[in-house]
Amino acid sequence: MNDKYMQNIDWPSMWEATRQTLYMTGISVVATFVIGILLGLLLFLTSKGNIWENRPVNTIISAVVNIFRSIPFIILIVLLIPFTNLLVHTMIGEDAALPALIIGAAPFYARMVEIGLREIDKGVIEAAKSMGATTSTIIFKVLLPESMPALLSGITVTAIALVGYTAMAGVIGAGGLGNLAYLEGYQRNQNDVTLVATIIILVIVFVIQFIGDVITSRLDKR
């Protein structure tokens, strides 16, 4: 039965493609988490009524975030070809996908960070200010801890989106399960390859969602 229905599958290639997908997703999630939090904090802190209120700076950051958040990922990859070539000297392979993955996901996550920070009770922030807390203390002792469940929930959603982005990046030669499904499955009409690659992607998504839900529920004090 296995020979009949899975005869086209090269398992070593399938596991290598899975490794590439996990590599691209893992690196981009970490980078997106850091950059997204920085951007989200800047959006929040420079907005009206907050510590670093600065309308011009907030407008510029908001515009940049909105622009990159709105560009379809497949188009973003093409637009970033010169930048990617400058950075990694190639457009082929998993490393070549990382700039587009991070630049595409970080603004999306930054908005989630901003929303999470806005949900914090302003009384908590005001109490910290009244006790003479510095800006760094407010950020690391109030804002980030209080919003952590929302931040982790947001990065879980973003990580799942990044798995989908890696599949799209694979179509233009970035490697991974998307590349394998397209080249080996679709172009050679090997439906079993496409099916198995899809199942593995679904498993990765379910695992990410499960881990994210567990961690978020443990940190949520409500």
C-alpha positions in Angstrom: 0.0 0.0 0.0 2.8 2.4 0.9 4.6 1.6 -2.4 1.4 2.2 -4.4 0.3 5.5 -2.9 3.7 7.0 -1.8 5.9 5.8 -4.6 7.0 9.2 -5.7 8.2 10.4 -2.3 11.9 10.8 -1.7 11.8 10.8 2.1 15.3 12.2 2.7 14.4 15.1 0.4 11.1 15.5 2.3 12.8 15.6 5.7 15.4 18.1 4.4 12.6 20.3 3.1 11.0 20.1 6.5 14.3 21.1 8.2 14.5 24.1 5.8 11.0 25.2 6.6 11.6 24.9 10.3 14.9 26.8 9.9 13.3 29.6 8.0 10.3 29.8 10.4 12.4 29.6 13.5 14.9 32.3 12.6 12.2 34.7 11.2 10.0 34.2 14.3 12.8 35.2 16.7 13.8 38.2 14.6 10.1 39.2 14.1 9.5 38.9 17.9 12.4 41.3 18.7 11.8 43.8 15.9 8.0 43.7 16.2 8.2 44.5 20.0 10.6 47.4 19.3 8.4 48.8 16.6 5.2 48.2 18.7 6.7 49.9 21.7 7.7 52.9 19.6 4.2 53.1 18.1 2.7 53.0 21.6 5.1 55.2 23.4 5.1 58.0 20.8 1.3 58.0 20.5 -0.9 60.7 22.0 -0.8 60.9 25.8 2.1 58.5 26.3 5.7 58.9 27.6 7.4 59.8 24.4 4.5 61.5 22.7 5.8 62.7 19.3 3.3 63.0 16.5 5.8 63.3 13.6 7.8 60.2 14.7 4.6 58.2 15.4 3.3 59.1 11.9 6.5 58.1 10.1 6.7 54.7 12.0 3.0 54.1 11.5 3.3 54.8 7.8 6.3 52.5 7.3 4.5 49.7 9.3 1.3 50.1 7.3 3.2 50.1 3.9 5.1 46.9 4.6 2.2 45.3 6.3 0.0 45.9 3.2 2.3 44.6 0.4 1.4 41.0 -0.6 4.3 38.7 0.4 5.0 37.4 -3.0 5.4 40.9 -4.4 7.6 41.9 -1.4 10.0 39.1 -2.2 10.4 40.5 -5.7 10.8 44.1 -4.4 13.5 43.0 -2.0 15.6 41.1 -4.5 18.3 43.8 -4.7 18.4 44.1 -0.9 18.5 40.3 -0.5 21.3 39.9 -3.0 23.3 42.7 -1.2 22.7 41.0 2.1 23.2 37.2 1.4 24.6 37.4 -2.2 22.0 34.9 -3.5 18.2 34.6 -4.1 18.3 30.8 -3.8 18.1 28.8 -0.6 16.6 29.3 2.9 18.9 32.2 3.9 17.7 34.2 0.9 14.1 34.0 2.2 14.9 35.4 5.6 15.0 39.2 4.8 11.6 39.0 3.1 10.1 36.9 5.8 11.2 39.2 8.6 10.4 42.4 6.8 7.0 41.0 5.8 6.1 39.7 9.3 7.6 42.3 11.7 5.2 45.2 10.8 2.3 42.8 11.1 3.4 41.7 14.6 4.2 45.3 15.6 0.6 46.2 15.2 -0.4 43.3 17.4 2.2 44.5 20.0 0.7 48.0 19.9 -2.8 46.6 20.4 -1.6 44.5 23.3 0.0 47.5 25.0 -3.1 49.6 24.6 -5.1 47.0 26.5 -3.1 47.6 29.6 -4.9 49.4 32.3 -3.6 53.0 32.2 -4.0 53.2 36.0 -1.1 50.7 36.3 1.1 52.9 34.2 0.1 56.0 36.0 0.8 54.3 39.4 4.3 53.4 38.2 4.9 57.0 37.1 3.7 58.4 40.4 6.2 56.2 42.2 9.0 57.8 40.2 9.6 54.8 37.9 12.0 55.5 34.9 10.9 54.9 31.3 13.0 51.7 31.2 11.4 50.5 34.4 7.9 51.1 33.0 8.8 49.3 29.8 10.4 46.2 31.4 8.5 46.0 34.7 5.0 47.2 33.6 4.4 47.3 29.8 6.0 44.0 28.7 5.0 41.8 31.7 1.4 43.1 31.6 1.0 42.6 27.9 3.0 39.3 27.6 0.0 37.0 27.1 -1.2 39.2 24.2 2.4 39.4 22.9 2.8 35.6 22.9 -0.7 35.1 21.4 0.3 37.5 18.7 3.6 35.8 17.9 1.8 32.5 17.7 -0.5 33.9 15.0 2.5 35.5 13.3 4.5 32.3 13.4 1.7 30.4 11.7 1.5 33.1 9.0 5.3 32.7 8.5 4.9 29.0 7.8 2.6 30.0 5.0 5.1 32.7 3.9 7.9 30.1 3.7 5.7 28.0 1.4 5.3 31.0 -0.9 9.0 31.7 -0.8 9.7 28.1 -1.7 7.9 28.6 -5.0 10.7 31.0 -6.2 13.5 28.8 -5.0 13.9 29.5 -1.3 13.7 25.8 -0.4 11.5 24.1 2.1 8.2 22.2 1.8 6.6 24.8 -0.5 9.5 24.5 -2.9 9.2 20.7 -2.8 5.5 20.7 -3.2 5.7 23.0 -6.2 8.7 21.5 -8.1 8.2 17.8 -7.3 4.5 17.7 -6.6 2.8 20.2 -8.9 5.1 20.5 -11.9 5.7 16.8 -12.1 2.1 16.0 -11.3 3.1 13.9 -8.2 0.1 14.4 -6.0 1.4 12.2 -3.2 4.4 14.6 -2.8 2.1 17.6 -2.5 -0.2 15.8 -0.1 2.6 14.7 2.3 4.2 18.2 2.2 0.8 19.7 3.0 0.3 17.3 5.9 3.7 18.1 7.4 3.0 21.9 7.1 -0.4 21.3 8.9 1.4 19.4 11.7 3.9 22.2 12.1 1.0 24.7 12.3 -0.9 22.6 14.9 2.3 22.2 17.0 3.0 26.0 17.0 -0.6 26.7 17.9 -0.6 24.2 20.7 2.6 25.4 22.2 1.5 29.0 21.9 -1.9 28.3 23.6 -0.2 26.4 26.5 2.3 29.2 27.2 -0.2 32.0 26.8 -2.7 30.3 29.2 0.0 29.8 31.8 1.0 33.5 31.7 -2.5 34.9 31.6 -3.4 35.9 35.1 -7.0 36.9 34.4 
